[in-house]
Amino acid sequence: MKKILEHLNVPYTIGIGEAAFYGPKLDIQIKNVYGKEDTLITIQIDQMLAEQFGMEYWTRTAANAARISSTVPLWAATNALWPC
């Protein structure tokens, strides 16, 4: 995520010690009309869930041999901003 933000020249800060214990996350925050910071969207890479539930999928190599590959879920949530 850091490489993508830097490639796009998007300013960001790193939140040390935030609650995302399962992997990295990206929060896009904006200031509302009252000056309060709101989270517009959250994107999270869950590095624990796939292993915990044995999430795998079959792929084929160039030699047409089947093999099992692991996966990493990517979660995204948007927050609706409602006027007060």
C-alpha positions in Angstrom: 0.0 0.0 0.0 2.8 2.3 0.9 4.4 1.8 -2.6 1.2 2.6 -4.3 0.6 5.8 -2.4 4.1 6.9 -3.0 3.9 6.1 -6.7 0.7 8.2 -7.0 2.2 11.0 -4.9 -0.6 10.8 -2.3 0.3 12.3 1.0 -0.2 9.8 3.9 0.6 9.2 7.6 1.3 5.9 9.3 -0.8 5.2 12.3 1.5 3.3 14.7 -0.4 1.2 17.3 -3.8 1.3 15.7 -6.3 -1.6 16.1 -5.4 -3.4 12.8 -3.7 -6.5 14.3 -4.4 -8.8 11.3 -2.5 -6.9 8.6 -2.1 -3.5 7.0 -5.0 -1.2 6.4 -5.6 2.0 4.5 -8.1 4.6 5.8 -9.1 7.4 3.5 -10.2 10.3 5.7 -11.8 13.6 4.9 -12.9 16.6 7.0 -16.6 17.2 7.1 -18.3 20.6 7.0 -17.9 20.9 10.8 -14.1 20.2 10.6 -14.4 16.7 12.1 -12.4 14.0 10.5 -14.5 11.1 9.0 -13.3 7.9 7.5 -14.6 7.7 3.9 -13.3 4.2 3.1 -11.2 1.4 4.7 -9.2 -1.1 2.8 -7.6 -4.0 4.8 -5.3 -6.9 3.9 -6.2 -9.8 6.2 -3.1 -12.0 6.5 -4.6 -14.3 9.2 -8.1 -15.3 7.9 -7.0 -17.4 4.9 -4.7 -19.5 7.0 -7.2 -19.8 9.9 -9.9 -21.2 7.6 -7.6 -23.1 5.2 -8.5 -20.9 2.2 -6.7 -22.2 -0.9 -7.4 -22.5 -4.6 -6.1 -24.6 -7.4 -3.9 -23.2 -10.2 -2.3 -24.7 -13.2 1.3 -24.1 -14.2 2.7 -23.7 -17.7 3.3 -27.4 -17.8 -0.4 -27.9 -16.9 0.4 -29.3 -13.5 -2.1 -28.5 -10.8 -0.9 -26.9 -7.5 -2.5 -25.4 -4.5 -2.0 -21.6 -3.9 -2.8 -19.7 -0.8 -4.9 -16.5 -0.9 -5.0 -13.3 1.1 -8.5 -11.6 1.5 -8.8 -7.9 0.8 -11.6 -6.2 2.6 -13.1 -2.8 1.6 -15.8 -0.9 3.4 -17.2 2.4 2.6 -18.9 4.7 5.1 -21.9 6.7 4.1 -21.7 10.3 5.3 -25.1 11.5 6.4 -25.9 15.2 7.0 -26.8 16.0 10.7 
